[in-house]
């Protein structure tokens, strides 16, 4: 049987090992991939309209 402190410790250590990225870097990657998605979407729409 797990005690409350065991589950809290497990959740805390899990979060500490998974989340290690600074917020600015996350936003930069979001903007990068958002821009790539816009360019790809524009290319697909352009190909459909021109064909």
MODELLER restraints for C-alpha pairs under 7 A, 6 or more apart:
rsr = mdl.restraints
at = mdl.atoms
